[in-house]
Amino acid sequence: MTTALRPSPDPASKLLTERTRRLFRHLPKALAGDEEEIHAMRVAARRLRVALPLLAHKPRGKRVRRALDVLRDVTRAGGGSRDLDVSLALFDERLREAEGATSERKALRRSLAAARSRSRGLMAEAMLDLEIASLRRDLSAIQTKGSAPVFSVFLRLRKQAEKAHLALVTELDAIGERFDAPGLHQVRIGCRQLRYTAEVLDTLRDQESAAPSALRELQESLGRLHDAHVLACWLAYEAEKAQARGRKTLVETAQREREFFVSRAEERHRAFLATNPKAQLARVLKIMIPSRSAA
C-alpha cells in the first residue's frame, strides 16, 4: 500500500501560515503583561495586517475583514505605553547630558515614570479585551482555504506598491518643507506599510532586495522625529498643570525642556528632508516593480 504524497504548500500559503504563527507565538507572555512581548506581538500584527489582503484567497471576505479589525486593535494596544517608554528613555538621556539633574527635572522625571506606570495598567486591560479567540478561528479558516493564485498575489502586490507610493508622494508634496508632525507621522506609517509589502514581495521572489532596508531608514528617521515631538507635547502638558498649581519654577523648567525637544524634532526634520525622501521612494518603487521603469 502506497501513501500519496501531499504537495508542499505554495510560497504564499507558507508565508501566510508563518506570519500567523509568529503573531500567536508572542501571545501568552503578551497577555501576561510582558512589555517586550506586547511590542513584538504588535509588530507581528502589523506585518500580518499588511500581508493578509495580499495573500488571502478572498481578500474582501467576511473572515478577512473581521481578522483585519482585530489585528488593528492588537496594533493599537499598548501604543501609548510604548510612546511613554521611549519618552522616559529620551528624558533620561537628556538628564545625563544636561548640567545637573535639578529638583524640577527630577520632578518631571517622576511624573513621566508615573504616567508610564498608569499606561501599562491600561495596556494590560486593553490586551484582555482583544477578541483573540475570534481572530484565531478566522485566521485558521483563511489558512485552510489557502492563498490566492500566485498571479493574483503578484498583481495585488504591484497595485498596493503603486498605491502606497502615490499616497506617500502626495502627502510629502502637501507637507512640503513645513514641520507638520501629524502629517509626517502619517508618512512614517505609510513607509512602514510599504516596507512590509516589500518584505512580502521579497519572500515570494525568494530574494533580498534593498527596498525594505531603504524604507526602514525613512521610517526610523521619522520615528526619531516623532519621539522628540511626543515628549515635547507631554512637557507642554506638564507645564500647563504646573501653571494651574502655581509652581512657577516647574513651569519654567518644563517649558525649557519642551523647547529643547521641539528643537531636536525640528533638527531631525531637516535631516529627513536632506535625504530627499521622494527620490528614495522612487528608487524603492523601481526595485519593487522593475518593469515599471521601462514602461
C-alpha positions in Angstrom: 0.0 0.0 0.0 1.4 3.3 -1.0 0.8 6.7 0.7 0.0 9.6 -1.5 2.4 12.5 -1.1 1.0 15.8 -0.1 2.1 18.7 -2.3 4.2 21.2 -0.5 2.5 24.4 0.3 3.0 27.2 -2.2 5.2 30.2 -1.0 2.2 32.5 -0.5 0.3 30.0 1.7 3.5 29.2 3.6 4.1 32.9 4.3 0.6 33.4 5.5 1.0 30.5 7.9 4.4 31.7 9.1 3.1 35.3 9.7 0.1 33.9 11.7 2.3 31.6 13.8 4.6 34.5 14.6 1.7 36.5 15.9 0.5 33.9 18.3 4.0 32.9 19.4 4.1 36.1 21.4 0.5 35.9 22.8 0.9 34.1 26.2 3.6 36.5 27.6 1.9 39.5 26.0 -1.4 38.7 27.8 0.7 38.4 31.0 1.8 42.0 30.5 5.4 41.4 29.3 6.3 44.7 27.6 8.7 43.4 25.0 6.4 40.6 24.1 3.5 43.0 23.6 5.7 45.1 21.3 6.7 42.0 19.4 3.1 41.0 19.1 2.1 44.4 17.8 4.8 44.3 15.2 3.7 40.8 14.1 0.1 42.0 13.9 1.2 44.9 11.7 3.0 42.6 9.3 0.1 40.2 9.2 -2.4 43.0 8.6 -0.4 44.1 5.5 0.1 40.5 4.3 -3.4 39.2 4.8 -5.3 41.1 2.0 -2.3 40.4 -0.3 -2.2 36.7 0.2 -5.7 35.5 1.2 -7.9 33.7 -1.3 -10.8 36.1 -0.6 -9.2 39.4 0.5 -12.6 41.1 0.8 -14.3 38.1 2.5 -16.1 38.4 5.9 -13.4 36.5 7.8 -10.6 38.6 6.4 -12.4 41.8 7.3 -13.1 40.6 10.8 -9.4 39.5 11.2 -8.2 42.8 10.0 -10.4 44.7 12.5 -9.0 42.6 15.4 -5.4 43.0 14.1 -5.9 46.7 14.1 -7.0 46.5 17.8 -3.8 44.5 18.5 -1.6 47.1 16.9 -3.3 49.8 19.0 -3.0 48.0 22.3 0.0 49.3 24.2 0.8 52.1 21.7 0.6 54.8 24.3 2.7 52.8 26.8 5.3 52.3 24.2 5.5 56.0 23.5 5.9 56.7 27.2 8.7 54.1 27.4 10.6 55.9 24.6 9.9 59.3 26.2 11.3 58.2 29.5 14.4 56.8 27.8 14.8 60.1 25.9 14.4 62.2 29.1 16.9 60.1 31.0 19.4 60.6 28.2 18.6 64.4 28.4 19.3 64.3 32.2 22.6 62.7 31.7 23.6 65.3 29.1 22.2 68.3 30.9 24.2 70.3 33.5 22.9 68.5 36.6 19.5 67.0 37.4 17.8 69.8 39.3 14.9 69.1 41.6 12.5 70.3 39.0 13.9 68.0 36.4 13.7 65.1 38.9 10.0 66.0 39.5 9.3 65.9 35.8 11.0 62.6 35.5 8.9 61.2 38.4 5.8 62.4 36.7 6.8 60.8 33.4 7.6 57.5 35.1 4.2 57.6 36.9 2.4 58.2 33.6 4.2 55.2 32.1 3.1 53.0 35.0 -0.5 54.1 34.7 -0.4 53.5 30.9 0.9 49.9 31.5 -2.1 49.2 33.6 -4.4 50.4 30.9 -2.5 48.4 28.4 -3.0 45.2 30.3 -6.7 45.8 30.4 -6.8 46.5 26.6 -4.9 43.3 25.9 -7.6 41.3 27.8 -10.3 42.9 25.8 -9.0 41.7 22.5 -11.1 39.2 20.5 -8.3 36.7 20.3 -10.5 33.5 20.1 -12.4 35.0 17.2 -9.2 36.1 15.5 -7.7 32.6 15.8 -10.8 30.9 14.3 -10.9 33.3 11.4 -7.2 33.0 10.6 -7.4 29.2 10.8 -10.3 29.2 8.3 -8.4 31.6 6.0 -5.3 29.4 6.1 -7.4 26.3 5.3 -8.7 27.9 2.1 -5.1 28.6 1.1 -3.7 31.6 -0.6 -4.8 33.2 -3.9 -3.2 32.1 -7.1 0.4 33.4 -7.4 -0.5 35.6 -10.4 -3.3 37.3 -8.4 -0.9 37.8 -5.4 1.8 39.5 -7.6 -0.9 41.7 -9.2 -2.1 42.8 -5.8 1.4 43.5 -4.7 2.1 45.7 -7.7 -1.2 47.6 -7.2 -0.5 48.0 -3.5 3.1 49.2 -4.1 1.9 51.8 -6.6 -1.0 53.0 -4.5 1.2 53.3 -1.4 3.9 55.1 -3.3 1.4 57.6 -4.7 -0.1 58.2 -1.3 3.3 58.9 0.2 4.4 61.3 -2.5 1.1 63.1 -2.3 1.4 63.5 1.5 5.0 64.8 1.1 4.0 67.2 -1.5 1.2 68.5 0.7 3.6 69.0 3.6 6.5 70.5 1.6 9.2 71.7 3.9 6.9 72.5 6.8 7.4 70.9 10.1 4.0 69.1 10.3 4.4 66.5 13.0 1.0 64.7 12.5 1.4 64.7 8.7 5.0 63.3 9.0 3.8 60.7 11.4 1.3 59.5 8.7 4.3 59.4 6.2 6.1 57.2 8.7 3.2 54.8 8.9 3.0 54.7 5.1 6.7 53.9 4.9 6.3 51.1 7.4 3.3 49.6 5.5 5.2 49.8 2.2 8.2 48.2 3.8 6.1 45.3 5.0 4.7 45.0 1.4 8.3 44.9 0.1 9.1 42.2 2.6 6.2 40.1 1.3 7.4 40.6 -2.3 11.0 39.7 -1.4 9.9 36.5 0.3 7.7 35.4 -2.6 10.5 36.2 -5.1 13.0 34.4 -2.8 15.4 37.3 -2.8 16.6 40.1 -0.6 16.3 43.4 -2.2 17.3 46.9 -1.0 13.7 48.1 -0.8 12.9 47.0 2.9 16.1 48.5 4.3 15.7 51.8 2.4 12.1 52.1 3.7 13.3 51.2 7.2 15.8 54.1 7.1 13.0 56.5 6.2 10.7 55.1 8.9 13.3 55.3 11.6 14.3 58.8 10.6 10.7 59.9 11.0 10.4 57.8 14.2 13.2 59.8 15.9 11.4 63.0 14.9 8.1 61.6 16.3 9.7 60.5 19.6 11.1 64.0 20.3 7.7 65.6 19.3 5.7 63.3 21.6 8.0 64.2 24.6 7.7 67.9 23.8 3.9 67.6 23.8 4.0 65.8 27.2 6.3 68.5 28.6 3.8 71.2 27.4 1.1 69.4 29.2 3.2 69.3 32.4 3.9 73.0 32.1 0.1 73.7 32.0 -0.5 71.5 35.0 2.3 73.2 36.9 0.9 76.6 35.9 -2.5 75.7 37.3 -0.9 74.8 40.6 1.2 78.0 40.8 4.5 76.1 40.6 6.4 78.8 38.7 9.9 77.2 38.8 8.5 73.9 37.5 6.6 75.7 34.7 9.9 77.4 33.6 11.8 74.1 33.6 9.1 72.2 31.7 9.0 75.0 29.1 12.7 74.9 28.7 12.8 71.2 28.3 9.9 71.4 25.8 11.8 73.9 23.7 14.8 71.6 23.8 12.9 68.7 22.4 11.0 70.9 19.9 14.4 72.0 18.6 15.6 68.4 18.4 12.5 67.3 16.5 13.0 70.2 14.0 16.6 69.3 13.6 15.6 65.7 12.8 13.1 67.1 10.3 15.8 69.0 8.5 17.9 65.8 8.4 15.0 63.9 6.9 14.5 66.5 4.2 18.2 66.3 3.4 17.8 62.7 2.4 15.5 63.6 -0.5 12.7 61.2 0.6 10.8 61.4 -2.7 13.8 60.3 -4.6 14.3 57.4 -2.2 10.7 56.3 -2.6 11.1 56.5 -6.4 14.1 54.1 -6.2 12.2 51.8 -3.9 9.3 51.6 -6.4 11.7 50.7 -9.2 13.2 48.0 -7.1 9.8 46.6 -6.3 8.4 46.9 -9.8 11.4 46.7 -12.2 9.3 46.7 -15.4 7.7 50.0 -14.4 10.8 52.0 -15.4 10.7 50.6 -18.9 7.0 51.4 -19.4 
